[in-house]
Amino acid sequence: MTTSSGHPAQHVLISGAGVAGPALAYWLHRHGFAATVVERAPQMRHGGYSVDFRGGALEVVDRMGLLERVRALDTQMGDAAMMDAQGRQYATMPAAVFAGDLEVPKGELTRLLYEVTRDTAEYVFDDSIAALDQSGDGVTVRFEKAPPRRFDLVVGADGLHSRTRALAFGPKERYVRHLGLHTAIFSLPNYLGLHRTGQLYVSPGKAANIFSEGRDGRARAALHFADDGLEYDRHDPAEQRRIVAERFAGEGWEVPRLLEEMERAEDFWFDTNAQVEMDTWANGAVVLLGDAGYCAAPTSGRGTSQALIGAYILAGELSRAGGDPTAAFAAYEQGMRGLVAEHQAMGRDVAERYFMPPPSQEVLDLLAAGDPSHAAAEPAPLPYYPVR
């Protein structure tokens, strides 16, 4: 394949080896492009929360020939019990509300995507982009560790705190919109003996839950709390643990035990629920993908869907445009804007209705009904792009 200018197939640098990056590497290869993926972590990241597949994302996975393998990873989570401070169940949250059409552990999904792309894409671990210099018909990339290299295109798929976005578009304060909700996630022993189910506790401005597939003796906990003005060091987990412990001190249900386990957890993760709002996702030969460009917040439950659909459309439009980034990026944005706007609206709504106040009877009734208002309309049908 050649580009519109007659040059050989382009070489694309992708920053980030989460879901979006490897998915894009897969589709770029299918369309005849070369891909290099640079990842700050020393290896593929394991663990993390489970992620949902809905609508168009399942179709993308099917077109990758991975649907059956992904279905084999399904957590098959059932309904969750809503508990009061004394440990009594007072309502049920149907699995359809939080598990989507299909739910799989994020670490298992990224492992699978890496497995199917490691022989066709170059992976560079334990490194990251330090500087970008756009000149001529490409981008010179300076890395933190490796020597500089020249690429035709650069894709930032490096998440909410994207370094690529900061380098190409400016500081994150211009684009990141906090929803006033913060979340800690960690694993712990499945001491409640949960099997493909969970329990949820809600108090004013706080929510805590524990859930488990019941397969490996482990469970996962998530602690959420509302705070519009919280400031903390994103790189200091000790400070983050102190903040969470202080916010949940004195709470009932299983919270005291969860706080004890949090101190011992080796996979503790803490971040704000935020969205990324940008007028454009492209700047010359640099473009953003997934959470880096249009994070809808974990409360939307649509991050993985956006990443997979976005990777499919971006690679397809690059192919359709013969490698011309101006035309491809414009078509990519046109194909994704409506979906992103809908998902971001859902993320804001869920944060406000389900996490901030104690659940009202109206909310409990919606939960019992599966809240069909949160069934997003994915683009149907997805565009078709011929591949090799």
C-alpha positions as CSV (number, residue, x, y, z in Angstrom):
1,M,0.0,0.0,0.0
2,T,1.2,3.6,-0.7
3,T,0.1,6.9,0.6
4,S,-1.6,9.6,-1.5
5,S,1.8,11.1,-2.1
6,G,3.2,7.9,-3.4
7,H,5.3,7.1,-0.4
8,P,5.5,3.6,1.0
9,A,3.1,2.5,3.7
10,Q,3.3,4.8,6.7
11,H,4.9,4.1,10.0
12,V,2.6,5.0,12.9
13,L,3.8,5.5,16.5
14,I,1.2,4.7,19.1
15,S,1.7,5.8,22.7
16,G,0.0,3.5,25.2
17,A,-0.6,-0.3,25.3
18,G,-3.9,-0.4,27.1
19,V,-7.0,-1.3,25.0
20,A,-7.0,1.4,22.3
21,G,-3.3,1.1,21.4
22,P,-3.0,-2.6,20.6
23,A,-6.5,-2.5,19.0
24,L,-5.3,0.2,16.6
25,A,-2.0,-1.7,16.0
26,Y,-4.1,-4.7,14.9
27,W,-6.2,-2.7,12.4
28,L,-3.2,-0.7,11.1
29,H,-1.5,-4.0,10.2
30,R,-4.6,-5.2,8.5
31,H,-4.6,-2.1,6.3
32,G,-0.9,-2.3,5.4
33,F,0.6,0.2,7.8
34,A,3.5,-0.4,10.2
35,A,2.9,0.3,13.9
36,T,5.2,0.8,16.8
37,V,3.6,0.9,20.3
38,V,5.5,2.6,23.1
39,E,4.4,1.9,26.7
40,R,5.7,3.4,29.9
41,A,5.2,0.3,32.0
42,P,7.9,-2.4,31.8
43,Q,5.4,-5.0,30.5
44,M,1.7,-5.3,29.6
45,R,-0.3,-4.1,32.6
46,H,-2.3,-6.8,34.5
47,G,-5.1,-6.5,36.9
48,G,-7.5,-3.5,36.9
49,Y,-11.3,-3.5,37.0
50,S,-13.5,-5.4,34.6
51,V,-14.6,-3.7,31.4
52,D,-17.8,-3.8,29.5
53,F,-18.5,-4.5,25.8
54,R,-21.7,-3.1,24.3
55,G,-23.2,-2.8,20.8
56,G,-20.7,-1.7,18.2
57,A,-17.7,-2.8,20.3
58,L,-18.8,-6.4,20.0
59,E,-19.0,-6.1,16.3
60,V,-15.5,-4.7,16.1
61,V,-14.2,-7.7,18.2
62,D,-16.1,-10.0,15.9
63,R,-14.5,-8.4,12.8
64,M,-11.1,-9.0,14.5
65,G,-12.0,-12.7,14.7
66,L,-11.7,-12.6,18.5
67,L,-15.4,-12.7,19.6
68,E,-15.3,-16.3,20.8
69,R,-12.1,-15.8,22.7
70,V,-13.4,-12.7,24.4
71,R,-16.7,-14.4,25.3
72,A,-14.6,-17.1,27.0
73,L,-13.3,-14.4,29.3
74,D,-16.8,-13.3,30.3
75,T,-17.1,-12.8,34.1
76,Q,-20.8,-13.8,33.9
77,M,-21.5,-11.5,36.8
78,G,-25.0,-11.8,38.3
79,D,-27.0,-9.2,40.2
80,A,-25.4,-7.3,43.1
81,A,-26.9,-6.8,46.5
82,M,-27.3,-3.3,47.9
83,M,-26.5,-3.3,51.6
84,D,-27.1,-0.9,54.5
85,A,-24.7,0.0,57.3
86,Q,-25.7,-3.0,59.4
87,G,-25.1,-5.5,56.5
88,R,-28.7,-6.0,55.5
89,Q,-29.8,-6.2,51.9
90,Y,-32.4,-3.7,51.0
91,A,-32.4,-3.7,47.1
92,T,-30.8,-5.4,44.1
93,M,-28.8,-3.9,41.3
94,P,-29.3,-6.0,38.1
95,A,-26.1,-7.1,36.3
96,A,-27.4,-5.3,33.2
97,V,-26.8,-2.0,34.8
98,F,-23.1,-2.4,35.3
99,A,-21.9,-5.4,33.3
100,G,-23.0,-4.5,29.7
101,D,-23.6,-7.1,27.1
102,L,-20.3,-8.7,28.0
103,E,-17.9,-8.1,30.9
104,V,-14.3,-9.3,31.0
105,P,-11.3,-8.5,33.2
106,K,-9.3,-5.6,31.7
107,G,-6.0,-7.4,32.2
108,E,-7.2,-10.4,30.3
109,L,-8.4,-8.3,27.4
110,T,-5.1,-6.4,27.1
111,R,-3.2,-9.7,27.3
112,L,-5.3,-11.0,24.4
113,L,-4.8,-7.9,22.3
114,Y,-1.1,-8.0,22.8
115,E,-1.0,-11.7,22.0
116,V,-2.6,-11.2,18.6
117,T,-0.4,-8.1,17.7
118,R,3.0,-8.8,19.1
119,D,4.3,-10.5,15.9
120,T,3.0,-7.8,13.6
121,A,3.7,-4.6,15.6
122,E,6.8,-3.4,17.3
123,Y,6.4,-3.0,21.1
124,V,8.8,-0.8,23.1
125,F,8.2,-1.1,26.9
126,D,9.6,0.9,29.8
127,D,9.8,4.1,27.7
128,S,7.6,7.1,26.8
129,I,7.5,10.1,24.5
130,A,9.5,13.1,25.8
131,A,9.1,15.5,22.9
132,L,7.4,15.9,19.5
133,D,8.8,17.9,16.6
134,Q,6.4,18.2,13.6
135,S,8.2,19.2,10.5
136,G,7.8,18.4,6.8
137,D,5.7,15.3,6.3
138,G,6.2,13.6,9.6
139,V,7.1,13.8,13.3
140,T,10.5,13.4,15.0
141,V,9.9,11.8,18.4
142,R,12.3,12.1,21.3
143,F,11.9,9.4,23.9
144,E,12.8,9.3,27.5
145,K,15.3,6.5,27.0
146,A,15.6,5.4,23.4
147,P,17.2,7.5,20.6
148,P,15.0,9.8,18.6
149,R,13.1,8.3,15.7
150,R,11.0,9.6,12.8
151,F,7.4,8.6,12.2
152,D,4.8,9.6,9.7
153,L,2.0,9.8,12.3
154,V,1.7,9.7,16.1
155,V,-1.3,8.5,18.0
156,G,-1.8,9.3,21.6
157,A,-3.7,6.4,23.2
158,D,-2.2,7.0,26.6
159,G,-5.3,7.6,28.7
160,L,-6.8,10.4,30.7
161,H,-3.4,11.8,31.8
162,S,-2.0,11.6,28.2
163,R,1.5,12.9,27.8
164,T,1.0,13.0,24.0
165,R,-2.0,15.3,24.4
166,A,0.0,17.7,26.6
167,L,2.9,17.8,24.1
168,A,0.7,18.3,21.0
169,F,-2.2,20.3,22.4
170,G,-1.2,21.9,25.7
171,P,-1.7,21.2,29.4
172,K,-4.5,18.9,30.6
173,E,-6.2,21.7,32.5
174,R,-7.6,23.0,29.2
175,Y,-9.4,19.7,28.4
176,V,-9.9,17.6,31.5
177,R,-13.3,18.2,33.2
178,H,-13.6,16.6,36.7
179,L,-16.9,15.1,37.7
180,G,-16.2,15.6,41.5
181,L,-15.9,11.9,42.0
182,H,-12.8,9.9,43.0
183,T,-12.3,6.1,42.9
184,A,-9.9,3.6,44.5
185,I,-9.7,0.1,43.3
186,F,-7.7,-2.9,44.6
187,S,-7.9,-6.6,45.0
188,L,-8.3,-8.6,48.2
189,P,-9.2,-12.1,49.4
190,N,-12.7,-13.2,48.6
191,Y,-13.5,-13.5,52.3
192,L,-17.3,-13.1,51.7
193,G,-17.3,-16.1,49.4
194,L,-18.9,-14.2,46.5
195,H,-19.4,-16.1,43.3
196,R,-20.1,-14.0,40.2
197,T,-21.8,-11.4,42.3
198,G,-21.1,-8.4,44.4
199,Q,-22.4,-6.1,47.2
200,L,-22.8,-2.4,47.2
201,Y,-23.0,0.1,50.1
202,V,-24.0,3.8,49.6
203,S,-23.9,6.7,52.1
204,P,-24.1,10.4,51.4
205,G,-21.3,11.3,48.9
206,K,-19.8,7.8,49.1
207,A,-20.1,4.3,47.7
208,A,-18.2,1.1,48.3
209,N,-18.5,-2.2,46.6
210,I,-16.9,-5.6,46.5
211,F,-17.3,-8.2,43.8
212,S,-15.8,-11.4,42.7
213,E,-16.0,-14.0,39.9
214,G,-15.3,-16.6,42.5
215,R,-12.6,-18.3,40.4
216,D,-9.3,-17.7,42.0
217,G,-10.1,-16.9,45.7
218,R,-9.8,-13.2,45.0
219,A,-12.2,-10.3,45.0
220,R,-12.0,-6.7,43.9
221,A,-13.2,-3.6,45.9
222,A,-14.0,-0.1,44.7
223,L,-14.4,2.9,47.0
224,H,-15.9,6.1,45.5
225,F,-16.3,9.5,47.1
226,A,-17.4,12.9,46.0
227,D,-15.1,16.0,46.4
228,D,-15.0,18.9,43.9
229,G,-11.8,20.5,45.3
230,L,-9.5,17.6,46.1
231,E,-5.8,18.1,45.4
232,Y,-3.3,15.3,45.7
233,D,-0.1,13.9,44.2
234,R,-1.1,11.5,41.4
235,H,2.2,9.7,41.9
236,D,2.0,9.2,45.7
237,P,-0.1,6.1,46.5
238,A,0.6,6.5,50.2
239,E,-1.0,9.9,50.3
240,Q,-3.9,8.5,48.2
241,R,-4.5,5.7,50.7
242,R,-4.6,8.2,53.5
243,I,-7.2,10.3,51.7
244,V,-9.4,7.3,51.1
245,A,-9.1,6.0,54.7
246,E,-10.0,9.4,56.1
247,R,-13.0,9.8,53.8
248,F,-14.4,6.4,54.8
249,A,-13.5,6.4,58.5
250,G,-16.5,5.5,60.6
251,E,-18.6,4.0,57.8
252,G,-20.5,0.7,58.3
253,W,-21.0,-2.5,56.4
254,E,-17.7,-4.0,55.3
255,V,-15.9,-0.7,55.0
256,P,-13.5,-1.2,58.0
257,R,-12.3,-4.5,56.5
258,L,-12.0,-3.0,53.1
259,L,-9.8,-0.2,54.4
260,E,-7.5,-2.8,56.1
261,E,-7.2,-4.7,52.9
262,M,-6.5,-1.5,51.0
263,E,-3.3,-1.0,53.0
264,R,-2.0,-4.4,52.1
265,A,-3.1,-4.4,48.4
266,E,-0.2,-4.5,45.9
267,D,-2.4,-3.3,43.0
268,F,-3.9,-0.2,44.6
269,W,-5.2,2.3,42.0
270,F,-6.6,5.7,42.6
271,D,-7.8,8.4,40.2
272,T,-10.5,11.0,39.6
273,N,-13.5,10.4,37.4
274,A,-13.1,12.9,34.7
275,Q,-13.9,13.6,31.0
276,V,-11.8,15.0,28.2
277,E,-13.5,17.6,26.1
278,M,-11.7,18.9,23.0
279,D,-12.7,20.8,19.9
280,T,-10.5,18.6,17.8
281,W,-8.5,15.4,18.4
282,A,-5.9,16.1,15.7
283,N,-3.0,18.5,15.4
284,G,-1.1,18.0,12.1
285,A,0.3,14.5,12.1
286,V,-0.7,13.8,15.8
287,V,-4.1,12.4,16.7
288,L,-5.7,11.2,19.9
289,L,-7.6,7.9,20.5
290,G,-9.7,6.7,23.3
291,D,-9.5,8.3,26.8
292,A,-6.7,10.6,25.7
293,G,-9.0,12.5,23.4
294,Y,-12.5,11.8,24.7
295,C,-12.7,10.0,28.0
296,A,-16.3,9.6,29.1
297,A,-15.3,8.7,32.7
298,P,-15.6,5.2,34.3
299,T,-19.1,6.1,35.4
300,S,-20.2,5.8,31.7
301,G,-19.2,2.2,31.4
302,R,-18.3,3.0,27.8
303,G,-14.5,3.5,27.8
304,T,-13.6,0.2,26.3
305,S,-16.3,0.4,23.6
306,Q,-15.1,3.9,22.6
307,A,-11.5,2.6,22.5
308,L,-12.3,-0.4,20.2
309,I,-14.7,1.5,17.9
310,G,-12.3,4.5,17.7
311,A,-9.4,2.3,16.8
312,Y,-11.4,0.5,14.1
313,I,-12.6,3.8,12.5
314,L,-9.3,5.6,12.8
315,A,-7.4,2.8,11.0
316,G,-10.1,2.4,8.4
317,E,-10.3,6.1,7.6
318,L,-6.5,6.2,7.2
319,S,-6.7,3.4,4.8
320,R,-9.6,5.0,2.9
321,A,-7.7,8.3,2.6
322,G,-4.6,6.6,1.3
323,G,-2.7,7.7,4.4
324,D,-3.6,11.4,4.1
325,P,-4.0,12.5,7.8
326,T,-6.0,15.6,7.1
327,A,-8.8,13.7,5.4
328,A,-8.6,10.6,7.6
329,F,-8.6,12.5,10.9
330,A,-11.6,14.6,9.8
331,A,-13.6,11.5,8.9
332,Y,-12.6,9.8,12.1
333,E,-13.9,12.7,14.2
334,Q,-17.1,12.8,12.2
335,G,-17.7,9.1,12.8
336,M,-17.0,9.3,16.5
337,R,-18.4,12.7,17.8
338,G,-22.0,11.7,18.2
339,L,-21.1,8.5,20.1
340,V,-18.7,10.3,22.4
341,A,-21.2,13.1,23.2
342,E,-23.8,10.5,24.2
343,H,-21.4,8.5,26.3
344,Q,-20.1,11.6,28.1
345,A,-23.7,12.6,28.9
346,M,-24.2,9.2,30.4
347,G,-21.0,9.5,32.5
348,R,-22.2,12.7,34.0
349,D,-25.7,11.5,34.7
350,V,-24.5,8.3,36.4
351,A,-22.1,10.2,38.6
352,E,-24.8,12.6,39.7
353,R,-27.6,10.1,40.2
354,Y,-26.0,6.9,41.5
355,F,-22.9,8.0,43.4
356,M,-23.4,11.4,45.0
357,P,-26.6,11.2,47.1
358,P,-28.0,8.1,48.9
359,P,-30.2,6.3,46.4
360,S,-33.8,7.6,46.3
361,Q,-36.7,5.3,45.7
362,E,-36.8,6.5,42.1
363,V,-33.2,5.4,41.6
364,L,-33.9,2.1,43.3
365,D,-36.9,1.6,41.0
366,L,-34.7,2.4,38.0
367,L,-32.1,-0.1,39.2
368,A,-34.6,-2.8,39.7
369,A,-35.8,-2.2,36.1
370,G,-32.3,-2.3,34.7
371,D,-32.6,1.4,33.8
372,P,-33.1,1.1,30.1
373,S,-32.4,4.8,29.7
374,H,-28.7,4.0,29.9
375,A,-28.7,1.7,26.9
376,A,-26.5,3.7,24.5
377,A,-27.2,3.5,20.7
378,E,-23.9,2.5,19.2
379,P,-23.4,3.4,15.5
380,A,-25.1,0.8,13.4
381,P,-24.0,-0.5,11.1
382,L,-20.3,0.3,11.5
383,P,-18.5,1.4,8.4
384,Y,-16.9,-1.3,6.3
385,Y,-13.2,-0.9,5.4
386,P,-11.7,-3.5,3.1
387,V,-8.5,-5.1,4.6
388,R,-5.7,-7.2,3.4
